[in-house]
Amino acid sequence: MNLSPRSTGLVAAVISAATFGTSGAFIKPLLEAGWSPAAAVTARALIAGLLLLPFVLVALRGRWDTLWRARWRIAGMGVIAVAFTQLSYFAAISRIPVSTALLVEYLAPLLLVLWVWATTRRMPRPAVLLGSALAIGGLVLVIGPGALQAVDPLGILLAFAAAIGCAVYFVVAARPADGLPPVALAGVGLLLGGAVLGLTGLAGIVPMTVTFTDVTLLGTIAPWWVPLAVVAVFATAIAYATGIFGSSRLGSRLASFIGLLEVVFASVFAWVVVDEALTPLQMVGGALILAGIAAIPAEPAATDATPAEDATPALVKTA
């Protein structure tokens, strides 16, 4: 059976959201063992980039000029979508609750809708507005209404910066490929992002602390590298590669709304892995997110000749 580009993009985007959703449950044991958040993120990015490197080399087949032509996309993916987003998020959660930071960061789909509205001066279609309202309402329920509390203004600003970085990720991923395979953008972007994060640690901008003791995972004792390997393979390498592939076929707007499923999958994995029970409100919220995604209309897929209608070129400079 041959699947349409939209169908393959949809499958890839859902796989990306599901694999991204494993990160919290499997990184938590590392953090509890003494790893700093920045160290865990740096390790996952560099390891994932190295894991993807053989696939990058095969996909490029010696066409190194492709990397140069796509240098701005790669820089946007590595510096902004990976490094800047992660640094902003972890700076935010040092000042405000995690639930609040997540709620603000996952406003990225709404930012894309508002950006297109402002730059094109065309009001979004009613289906887009309805889908946005349903999805954001569901997001509030999944994360928890308690996230809507008065908190530190700087923390909110940092979380908003992470939301911008998240939006840039979807825009960069949805841009015309110009011969650059999705796996190459993912692999090289992760290596660049990991290097930037590592340099911030060496410069003392963020704390870099690692421990090599055993951790508690799934109710048993496991080596520290087991949860790190799960996060690097599934929540980073596979997540970024499939996310970029899906965005290139769905457009940044629809892909970003499907990305909201990450919080649903994260809640399920937290329930299974670390025994954090799902509440009825979270289940209702998950249903609302699904309803919101279903309401978002399809977009033209990005091609080398014609970018997706919502992948606004003014947001990220591309080659």
C-alpha positions in Angstrom: 0.0 0.0 0.0 1.4 3.4 -1.0 0.9 6.2 1.5 0.5 9.8 0.4 3.1 12.4 1.5 0.6 13.8 4.0 0.0 10.3 5.5 3.7 9.5 5.8 4.2 13.0 7.3 1.4 12.4 9.8 2.9 9.1 10.9 6.4 10.6 11.2 5.1 13.5 13.3 3.2 11.3 15.7 6.3 9.0 16.1 8.3 12.2 16.8 5.8 13.4 19.5 5.8 9.9 21.1 9.5 9.6 21.2 10.0 13.1 22.4 7.6 12.2 25.1 9.9 9.6 26.5 12.6 12.1 27.5 11.1 13.3 30.8 10.5 9.8 32.3 13.9 8.6 31.4 15.9 11.7 32.1 14.4 12.0 35.6 16.5 9.2 37.0 19.6 10.9 35.8 18.6 14.2 37.4 17.8 12.5 40.6 21.2 10.8 40.5 22.9 14.2 40.4 23.2 15.1 36.7 22.5 18.8 35.9 19.8 19.4 33.3 22.3 21.1 30.9 24.7 18.2 31.2 22.0 15.7 30.4 20.7 17.7 27.4 24.3 18.2 26.1 25.0 14.5 26.3 21.8 13.5 24.6 22.3 15.9 21.7 26.0 14.9 21.1 25.3 11.2 21.4 22.2 11.4 19.1 24.2 13.4 16.6 26.9 10.8 16.5 24.4 8.0 16.2 22.8 9.7 13.2 26.2 10.5 11.6 26.5 7.2 9.6 23.0 7.8 8.2 24.0 11.4 7.4 27.1 10.3 5.4 25.1 7.7 3.5 22.3 10.2 2.7 24.7 12.9 1.5 26.7 10.5 -0.7 29.6 13.0 -0.8 27.5 16.0 -1.7 29.2 18.3 0.9 28.1 21.4 -1.0 24.6 20.6 0.2 25.6 21.3 3.7 27.0 24.7 2.7 23.9 25.7 0.8 21.8 24.7 3.8 24.1 26.4 6.4 21.4 28.8 7.6 18.9 26.0 8.2 21.5 23.9 10.0 22.5 27.0 12.1 18.9 27.6 12.9 18.3 24.0 13.9 21.5 23.6 16.0 21.9 27.0 17.6 18.3 28.1 18.0 16.0 25.0 17.9 18.4 22.8 20.0 20.8 24.9 22.1 18.8 28.2 22.6 15.5 26.4 23.3 17.0 24.1 25.8 19.0 26.8 27.6 16.0 29.1 27.8 13.8 26.3 29.1 16.2 25.2 31.8 16.8 28.8 32.8 13.0 29.2 33.0 12.4 26.2 35.3 15.0 27.5 37.7 12.6 30.4 38.4 9.1 29.1 37.7 7.3 25.7 38.1 8.0 23.2 35.4 4.3 23.0 34.5 4.2 26.7 33.9 7.3 26.7 31.8 5.9 23.8 29.7 2.6 25.6 29.2 4.3 28.7 27.9 6.8 26.8 25.7 4.1 24.8 24.1 2.3 27.9 23.0 4.7 27.6 19.9 1.8 26.5 17.6 -0.2 29.5 18.6 2.8 31.8 17.9 3.1 30.4 14.4 -0.6 31.1 13.8 -0.2 34.6 15.1 3.0 35.2 13.1 1.3 34.3 9.8 -1.7 36.4 10.7 0.5 39.4 11.4 2.8 39.0 8.4 0.1 38.2 5.8 -2.6 40.4 7.4 -5.0 37.6 6.7 -7.1 36.3 9.5 -6.7 32.5 10.0 -9.6 30.3 8.8 -12.2 29.5 11.5 -11.0 25.9 11.5 -7.5 27.1 12.5 -8.9 29.3 15.3 -11.1 26.5 16.6 -8.3 24.0 16.5 -6.0 26.4 18.3 -8.5 27.0 21.1 -9.2 23.3 21.5 -5.5 22.3 21.5 -4.4 25.0 23.9 -7.3 24.3 26.2 -6.4 20.6 26.2 -2.7 21.5 26.9 -3.8 23.4 30.0 -5.7 20.4 31.3 -2.9 17.9 30.6 -0.2 20.1 32.2 -2.6 21.2 35.0 -4.7 24.3 35.6 -2.3 25.1 38.5 0.2 26.2 35.9 -1.8 29.3 35.4 -0.5 31.0 38.5 1.2 34.3 39.1 5.0 33.6 38.8 8.3 35.3 38.3 8.1 37.6 35.2 11.7 36.8 34.1 10.9 33.1 34.3 7.9 33.6 32.1 10.0 35.6 29.6 12.6 32.8 29.5 9.8 30.3 28.9 8.5 32.5 26.1 12.0 32.5 24.6 11.9 28.7 24.6 8.5 28.9 22.8 10.1 31.0 20.1 12.9 28.5 19.8 10.3 25.7 19.5 8.5 27.6 16.8 11.7 28.1 14.9 12.3 24.3 15.0 9.1 23.7 13.2 9.7 26.5 10.7 13.2 25.3 9.9 12.1 21.7 9.6 9.3 22.7 7.2 11.5 24.8 4.8 12.2 23.4 1.3 15.0 20.8 1.5 17.2 22.1 -1.3 18.8 18.7 -1.5 19.4 18.3 2.3 18.0 15.0 3.6 16.0 15.3 6.8 18.4 13.0 8.6 21.3 15.3 7.7 19.6 18.3 9.1 18.8 16.4 12.3 22.2 14.9 12.7 24.4 17.9 11.9 22.0 20.2 13.8 22.2 18.0 16.9 26.0 17.9 16.8 26.1 21.7 16.4 23.6 22.3 19.2 25.4 19.9 21.5 28.7 21.7 20.8 27.1 25.0 21.6 25.6 23.7 24.8 29.0 22.2 25.7 30.7 25.5 25.2 28.2 27.3 27.4 29.1 24.7 30.1 32.8 25.2 29.7 32.3 28.9 29.9 30.4 28.5 33.2 27.2 29.9 31.8 25.3 26.8 32.8 26.3 24.2 35.4 27.6 20.9 34.0 27.5 18.1 36.5 27.6 14.4 35.7 27.6 11.3 37.9 28.3 7.7 36.9 26.4 5.9 39.7 23.6 3.5 39.2 20.1 4.9 38.9 16.6 3.6 39.8 14.7 2.8 36.6 11.4 0.9 36.2 11.6 -0.2 39.9 15.0 -1.7 39.6 18.7 -0.6 39.6 20.3 0.1 36.3 23.6 1.6 35.0 23.5 5.4 34.4 24.0 4.9 30.7 20.8 2.9 30.2 18.3 5.9 30.6 20.8 8.1 28.7 20.9 5.7 25.8 17.1 5.5 25.7 16.8 9.3 25.6 19.6 9.7 23.0 18.2 7.1 20.7 14.5 7.5 21.0 13.8 11.0 22.5 16.5 12.7 20.4 17.9 10.9 17.3 14.6 9.3 16.2 12.5 12.2 17.5 14.3 14.9 15.6 14.8 12.9 12.4 11.1 12.0 12.2 10.0 15.4 13.3 11.9 17.1 10.5 10.6 14.6 8.0 7.0 15.1 9.2 7.3 18.9 9.2 8.6 18.9 5.6 5.4 17.1 4.5 2.8 18.7 6.8 4.0 22.3 7.1 5.1 24.0 10.3 1.7 24.9 11.6 0.1 21.4 11.5 3.3 19.7 12.6 3.6 22.0 15.6 0.0 21.2 16.7 0.7 17.5 16.4 3.8 18.2 18.5 1.5 19.0 21.4 0.9 15.3 21.6 4.3 15.1 23.3 2.8 16.3 26.6 0.1 13.5 26.3 2.7 10.8 25.6 5.0 12.3 28.3 2.1 11.9 30.9 1.5 8.3 29.8 5.2 7.4 30.0 5.5 9.1 33.4 2.6 6.9 34.5 4.2 3.7 33.2 7.9 4.5 34.1 7.8 6.5 37.3 4.2 5.7 38.5 2.8 9.2 38.1 -0.9 8.5 37.8 -3.0 10.1 35.0 -5.9 12.2 36.2 -9.3 12.5 34.6 -8.5 16.1 33.7 -5.4 15.0 31.8 -7.4 12.4 29.9 -10.0 15.1 28.9 -7.1 17.4 27.9 -5.6 14.7 25.7 -8.9 14.3 23.9 -9.2 18.1 23.4 -5.6 18.2 21.9 -6.6 15.4 19.5 -9.8 17.3 18.6 -7.8 20.5 18.0 -5.3 18.7 15.7 -8.2 17.2 13.7 -9.6 20.6 13.2 -6.4 22.1 11.7 -6.7 22.0 7.9 -4.0 20.5 5.8 -1.3 22.6 4.1 0.7 22.2 0.9 3.9 20.2 1.5 7.2 22.1 1.3 9.2 21.4 -1.9 12.3 22.9 -3.2 10.3 25.0 -5.5 7.4 26.0 -3.3 7.6 26.3 0.5 4.7 25.4 2.7 2.2 28.3 3.0 2.9 28.9 6.6 6.7 28.5 6.7 7.3 32.2 6.7 10.7 33.0 5.3 11.0 36.2 7.4 11.2 34.1 10.6 14.4 32.2 9.8 16.9 33.0 7.1 17.5 30.0 4.9 20.0 29.3 2.1 
